[in-house]
Amino acid sequence: MASATLTAGCSTGGSSSGSGDSTNGSTGGGEATTDSSADETTSNEGATTIGSHESSETIRGGNETTSGSSSETATVAAGPDGRLVFEPEQIDVSIGDTVVWEFKSAGHNVSAIPEDNEKVSVPGRAKPFASYESGDLYAVVPEGKTYEHTFETSGKYTYVCIPHAASGMIGTVTVT
């Protein structure tokens, strides 16, 4: 696995001063680094884990070390150069791999919750995921921040940016 740097924190509303335990608040700055030789993620300020989903997902921002298996990390740019796209639009990963969405411009989110948008689909046995709290469909991730999700169920996942789905901001992850 290649070494990757994850940029800190994101917010869906509210604020917390660096503790990183609030799932509805900002976690402050920081940087997380994934090193394939050590196979762990380390950062210098708290992290917020979203929901009780089947798979792991985290909004990065701090003070933690997470040991992992030999999974890989794939990166998707959200809104590069201010465009309403995910780049790449389609990626293939293996079970246990993590996708990191890097928010290259403001006003975007990630949703793989079919009830929140008709263009979204997930495999029948997979649990939905999103970069926002349940019910807060238009909460966006600030530019320069990241959101990540680890895929534990095989199949095809079609996800969207809720604010821009009508403009075609749609992506696909195929998990084998």
N, C-alpha and C positions, 0 to 999 in steps of 0.2 A: 504494500500500500504506500502511496506517495504521501509525503508530509504536507499538511494543509494548515493554514491559519484561519481560525474562525473569529470574526469580529464580534465585539461584545454586544450584549443586551438588546432588548426590545421592549416595547410597552404596548399594552392594550388599554391603558387608562390607569389613573392613579399614580402613586409614587411610593417608593420605599427607599430608605437611605442605605443601600449597599448590602442589606442582609440577604436579599435574593430569595426570601421565602414567600413572597406574595405572588400568586398566580395572576393577579389582576393589576400588577404595578410594574414600574420601571425598576431595573436592577442595577442601574449605573454602568459605568464603563468597564473596561477590562478586555482581555484577549485570551482566547483559548487556542491551544495548539495541539494538533493531532500528530503524533510521531509514530510512524509505522514500526520502527525498531523497538520501541517500548510498548507499542500497541495500547496507548492510553491517552486520554484527553486531560489536559491540565489547563487551568486558567487562574487568574489572579483576583477575581471577585466572584460573589455568589452566582448561582444559576437557578433558573426557574423551570421546573418540569410541569408540563401542561397536562391536566386531566388524568384519568385512570384508564387510558386506552390500552389495547392489547400490545401495542408496540411502543417503543421508547421514542419520546420526542422532547426536545429541550429548546428553550430560547436561551441563548448564551449571554452571560454577563458575569461570570466570576467564581472565585475561591473554591474550586473543587477539582478533584482528580477522579476520573472514572476509568476503571480497568475494563478492557473489552476483550473480545475474541479476535479472530483474524479477519474480521469483516472489513470491507472497503468503504470508502467515502466518495460519493459523486457530488458534483457541484452544479447547481442551476442558477443562472442569473435571472433575477426578477426585475423587469423594466430597464434593461441596459440602454444607455444613451437616451433615456426618457421614452423609449418605445414601449408599446403595450404588448409585450411578448415575454415568454419564458424562453431562455436560451441555454442549452438546446431545448427544443420543444418536446422531444421524445428521448428518453434514456432507458437503458436496460441495466438492471442490477440483479444481484443474487439475494436470496433470503438471508437476512441478517445484515445486509448492507445499509448504510445511512445515506440519505440525500440531504444536502445542505443547500438551502435557498439563500442566496446572497442578494439583498435588496439594493439594487444599483440606482434607484430613483424612488422618490416619495410616492405614497398613495397606493401601495400594493399590499396584498395578503396572499395566503395560500389556503385553499379549501378543497378537501376531499370528503365533504359531507354531502351526500346526495340530497338530503332534505333541504339544503341551503341553496342549491342551484340545479336546475334540470340537466345541465351539461356534465355534471359530475357523476362518476361511477367508480365503485370499488368492488373487488371480488366478493361474492356472497357471504363468505365467512370472515372477511376482514372487517376490522373496526375502523370507522371514519376518523379523520384527523384534520386539524386546521391550526393556523397560526394565531387564531383568536379564540377567546372564551366562547362557550356555547351561547348562541343567541345574539352575539355582538358581530354580526356579519360584515359590517363596514369598518371594523377596527383594522387599522393598517400597521405594518411594521415600518419603523423609521428607516430612511435611507442610510446605508452603511451597516445595518444590523443583519443578523442571520436568524433563520429558523431551520431546525433539522428534525427529521423523522426517520426512524429505523424500521425497515419493512420486515415483518415476520410471517407474512402470508403471501403465497405465490399468486400471480394473476396480473391483470391489467388495471391500473389506477388512472383515471382521468380526473385531473384537478383543475381548478380555475383560480383566478384573482377575482373575487366577488365584485369589486367595483368596476372591473373591466371585462367581465365575461362576455357581455353583449358585443364588445369590440374585438372579440376573438382571443383574449389572453387566456389560453388553455394549454395545458401540458399533459404529458402522459409518461407514466413510469410503468415499465413491464418488469415484473419480478419473477425470476425462475429459480 
